[in-house]
Amino acid sequence: MLNIRRISTSRWWHKKKNWILFAIFLFLVFVRISKGSLYKDFYYLISKPFWPGQFQKEVILQSSEQESLIKLNLLKRDNKRLREILNLKESSNSNTISAAVISRKTGSWWRQITLNKGSKDGVEIGSYVMGPGGLLGRVSSTSFFTSSVILLTSPESKVGVWVDRIQINGLLIGSGEDYPNLILYSKDADIKVGDFVSSSPASTLLPPNIPIGIVKSIDRPFKGKKMAEILLLAKPQVIDWVQIVKVKS
């Protein structure tokens, strides 16, 4: 009688084990088909209690306003243009979406942040993302609840830029480090440390005149090019709130 019970229990456990393995298999197949969006939405739900609070948001916005005013005083020739851009977060533009940073990989090679707004909120791939001070990067993918942003520091990032003082276009390429590289296709370009860099009027990815950074250092000319490191105005390591701006088609 005892042997019969053991056999029955063993069969029951064997069937249950098979169902568990089958359920795990179906889950993995679903994750594969959804290309990871299920994981991102799950992370969205479990991390929601730990998002930055309203008080922190107000402090960040207040700091942003103060920083914008300082930069406007330093760049008087661009006063009108910068005022409109740096006050973007306060506008009622329907193309602008406020979002919190819920995950960041700012110290790794593939630098990106994850935001708590996704396709359900109208976030679109290709939208650009602003932080206090200037441009952070562009939306590279979305799930229902979240969106991923490739930062300007990522090697995947390439953005056309404009050096205002010398009126010349260049290309900003992420290096995997804190300072992206600016390439000017002229070895005679009179670029100097402290020059202001913004998005290029010739860019097909971004609107012109978005603040990006300041020239930090300059390399020697190489093969007809000049390269410089750029100190970004927006700091992805410390920013908790951002603005997602849809690119008008």
N, C-alpha and C positions, 0 to 999 in steps of 0.2 A: 504493500500500500504506500509505503514511504517512497519507494522507487518511482511509482506512478506519479506521485505529486512532484517529485524532482523533475521528471521528464516533462510534465505539463508546464511547470514553472520555466524550465529551460526553453521550451518551444515559445511560450508567451514572451519571454525576454528576447528571444531571437527575432520574432516578428516585430516587436517594438523597436529593436535596434535597427532593423531594416527600414522601418518607417522614418526613424530619426535621420538615418543616412540619406534617404531619399529626399527628405525635407531640406537638409543641408545642401544637397545637390541642386535642388530647384532654386534655393536662395542664391547660390553662387552663379547659376545661369542667369538669374534676373539681374544681379549686380553687373555681370558681364555685358548683358544687353543694354542696360541703362548707362554704361560707360562711367560708372562711379557717381552718378548724380544721386543715387539712393544714399550712398555714404555721406555725401555732402549735406543732404536734407536731414539725415539722422543726426549729424554733427550739429546742424542748425538747432534742432529741437533740444538736444541735451546741453548745449552751451548757452541757451537763451537766458537762464537765470544769472549768468555771469557777464552779460554784456555791460558796457559802460553805462553808468546811470545818467539821469538828466542833469544832475549838478555838474558832473564831469564834462558833459557836452557843452554846457553853458560856459564853463571855464575855457574850454578849447576855442569856442567861437569868439569869446572875448579876447583871448590871446591873439587869435587870427586877425581881428580887427586892428589891434595895436600894432602888430607886425606889418600889416598892410600899410598903415599910415606912415610908419618909419620908412618903408621902401618907396612910398610915393614921394616923400620928401627928398630922398636920395636920387630919384630918377624923375626930375622935374620935366624933362622934355617929353616923357611918356606919361605924364600925370593923368590925362583924360583916359587914355587907353587902359592903363593899369587899374584905375579906379573901377571901371566897368567890370573888369575881369575878376579882380580880387573881392569884389562885393557880390560875386555870382551866387554864393551860398545864401545870401540874404534876399535874393530876388524871388518873385513868385512865378518864375518861369516853369511852365508845365513840363519842360524837357529836363528839369533838374530833379534828382532823387537823392534825399539824404539817407545815408547808410552808416552802420557801425561796423568796425573791423572786429571779426570774431575769430580770426586765425591769421597768423603771419609767418612767413618764412623769409625774413629779411637778412638772415645771416648765412643762408645756404647759397649754393651756386645758382639754382633756379629760383630766383627771388619773386615772390608773389604774396598777395594778401587775399583773404576770403571775406566777403561782405555778407551782411544779413538781409540783403535784398536780391531777389532773383527774377525769373521770368514772370511770376505772378504779379510782380510790382512794376513790370514794364521795362526791366533792364534788358538791354540788347547788346550782343557781341559787337565790339568796336566802339562802344561808348567810352569817352575818356573820363578819368577820375581825378578830381581836384582835392588837395588837402590844404590846410592853412599854409599859405605862402605860394603855392603853385601846383604844377602838374605832377601827379604821382605815376600814372601809367594808363593802360587801356584794358577794358574788359575782354578777357580771352575766352571765357566759357561761362555758361549759366546752368543752374538747376532750377527747380520750381521755387525753392526758398532762398538760394544763395547765388553768388557770382564770384568768379575768380578774376583777379587783376594782375596782369604781368607788369611789374614795376619797371621804371626807366633804368634801373640798375641791372636788370636781367639781360643775359646775352641774347635772349629772344627779341629784345626791344630795339627797334630802329626808328628814329623820329627825325624828320627834317626840321632844322632849327635856323634861327636868324640872329646874327650878332649885330646888335643895333648900332653901336658906335661906328663900325666900319662898313655897315650896310652890305653884308655878305651872307650868303646861305652856307649851311654846313649840314653834317649828318651826325646825330647823337646816337651812339651805340653803347648798350649796356656791357659791362665788363665782368659781371659777377662780383664786383667789389662795390664799395660805397660811392665811388665816384665814376660815373659813366664817361666815356671818351667822346670828345668832339673832334670830328675830322673836317678840315677845310681843304678843298682841292686846289690850293694855291700856296706855294711855299713862301710867297712874298706877302701874304696876308698880314696886316699890321695888328694882330690880335695881342691884347695885353691882359695881365692878371687883373681881375676886377670887372672885366667887360660883362655886360648883362646879356643873357641868352634867353630867347623866347621861341615859341613855335613859329615856323616859317610861313610866310604868305604863299609859298609855292607848295606847301604840304597838301597831299590829297587825303591824309588820314585825320588831320586836326584843323580846327579853325586857326587863323593867324593870331599872333600876339599874346599867347598864353604864357605867363611867366614860368620859367623852368629853373634857371640857376645862374651862377656867376663863375667865371673862369678862375680856377684855383691854381693851376700850374700849366706851363707850356713846354712841350717837348721840342727837340730839334727837328727841323724839316727833314722829311724822308721820302724819297721818290716823288718829289713834286707835291707833297702834302704837308700840312701842318696839323699836329695833334695837341689837344689840351685836355686836362681833367676838369670836370665841372662839379662844383659844389651845389647840390640841389637845394632849392629853397624849401620845399616840402620834405619833411623827415618821416619816412614810412615806419621807422623803428619806434616812434613815440606817438604817432597819430592814431586816435581811436574813432574819429568821426570823419567822413568824407562826403563829397558830393559827386554823384554820377551824372554826367551830362550826355544826353543822346546827341549823336551827330546828325544834323539835318541832312536828309537826302535831297 
